[in-house]
Amino acid sequence: MNGSFGDPAVFLVRVLFELVAFVAFARYFLQLFRANFFNPVTQAIVKITDPVLGPLRSVIRPVGRHDLASLLFAVLMVLLMVWAITAMRGVGLSATGLVVGTVYFTFLTVTNLFFWTILLRAVASWLGNERSPGVAFLSDLTDPVVEPVRRVIPPIGGIDLSPLAVLLAIQVLQMVVGNLLMG
């Protein structure tokens, strides 16, 4: 499925499903990380996801800070993406293949979510617009991931290298998991 860029229809299906999954995963992690839900960007994500997650929450209750409805919906979007793309390519897929593909692409979607938000947050910090709602949203989403690394790799000469370390770790982790699952 990594070659989805050769077929425009497959590419569009993948992008659409991944965007929906990104938003659902963002909602899950914002809840998990206790983000500021008064932030306008976070409020937009809540308003976008509420029509689906509201009814789903009546069946699947949160457990502590874990919004299981958001998590289930995001994983379901990834599963449907894997199924749709394999069907579009005319490839038969066993139940095991569907599960492995879903696990792999769920992992990729989550790590890509953090990769892009950390990268955007780093670029925003260089531009110096720390007070905007967009940067606050990115901080809410990325600080819990970057802070543990920041404690190990302190800023050097005023330059924070911890986002770079996390971005490199994400890339290496994606390669290792890709080799293990997709061989």
N, C-alpha and C positions, 0 to 999 in steps of 0.2 A: 504493500500500500504506500510505500514511500515514493513510488513513481507516479503518484496521482497528478502530478503537474503536466503529464503528457496528454491527458484527456480533460478538456475543459469542463465537461459535465461532472466528472469525478471530482475535479478540483473545487467546483462550486458547492457540491454536496458536502465535501469535507470542510470547507470554510464555514458554511452555514451551521453545520452540526457543531463544529469546534467553537464558534462564536457563542452559541447557546450554552454549550458546556462551560466555556470560560466564565460567562456571567453567573451561572449556577454555582460553579466552584468558588468564584469570588464571593458570592453571597455566603457560602458555607464558611470560608476562611475569615470573612469579616466578622461573622458571629463568633467563631472559635477564638479569634484574637481580640474580641471585645472592642471592636472599632467604634468610632464616633458615628452613631447612626443619625446624628443631626447634620452631618456633612451633606451638602447638596448632591455630590456625586454618589455617595452611598445611598441617599434617598432615591436617586434615579434607579439604581440597581434594585432596590426594594420594590419600587413601583413597577418596574419591568417584570420582575419575577413573581410578584404576588398573585397575578391571575392563575398561575399554574401551581405555585407552592401553597397558597392559601387552602384550597380544597385538599391538597395532598397532606397538609399538616393535620387535618382533622382525622386522618387515618394513621399517619406516621408522626408520632410525637417526638419532639426534641428530647435528647438525653443530656442533661447538663448544658454545656455550651455547644454540643454537637447537634447541628440542624440536619437531622437525618433525611428529611424530605428534600432539601437542597442537594445533599450528597447523592441520594438515590436518583433524583432527576438528572443530575449531571452524568452519572455513570450510565443511566439509561440512554441519554443522548449519544454517548460514545458507543454503546452497544449498537444502537440503531445506525450510527455512522459506519461502523465496521460491517454490519450486515448489508447496508445499502451499497457500499462501495464494492464489496465482493459480489453482490448480485449484479451490479452494473457491469462488472467485468466478466460475468458468466463463470465465476469460479465457485465450485462447490466448497462448502465450509461445514465441517463437523461441529458438533456442540463444543468439543474440546477446543477446536480452532477458534470458535467464536469467543469462548471464555478467555483464551490466551490473548487473542487480538484485542479484546476489550480491556483486559488488565494492562497490556502494553500501551495502548493508546490512551487509557485513563492516566497512566503514569506520565506519558508524554504531554498530555494536555495540562496536567497539574504543574509539571516542571516547566513547561513553556509559559504558563501563566506567571510563575514566579520569575522566570528568566526575563520576560518582557517588562514586568512591573518593576523589577529591580533595575533593569537597564534604563527605563524611563525615569525612575526616581533619581538615579545617578546623574543623568543628563539634566534633569530639573535642578538638581543641587548646584550644578555648574552655572546654570543660568541665573541663579540667585532669587528665584521666585518661590520662596519657602512658605509663603502665607496663603497661597491659592488653595481652593478646595480640592483641585485635582492632585496637587502635591500632597496635601494632607491625606487624601484617599490612598495614594501610593504608599505613603509612610505607614498608614494603618495596616496595609496589606503586607508590606515588606519588612518593617522593623523587627517583628518577631522572628523572622528568618535570618536577618543580617546581624542583629544584636549579639547573639552568641559568638559569631565569628569576630565581631568588632572587639569583644573582650579578649580574644586571643591575638588578634592582629590590630593593635592600636594604630591610630593615624600617624603617619610618618611625615613630618614637616608640614602638617596641616592637610595632608592628602589622605583621605580615607580609602584604603585599599580593600576593605572587607567586602564591598559589593563585587569587586573584580574577583576576589577569591570564591565567593558564592557562585558567580556566573560560571567560572571555570569548573567548579565542583559539579554544578548542574550538567554541564556539557559532558564531563567525564562519566557521571552517573548515567546519563542517557545512553552513552555508548556502551557501557558495561551491561546495563539492563537490556538494551537492544540486542547485544550479542548473546546474552543468556536466553532470552525469550524467543527471539526471532531467528537466532542462529544463522 
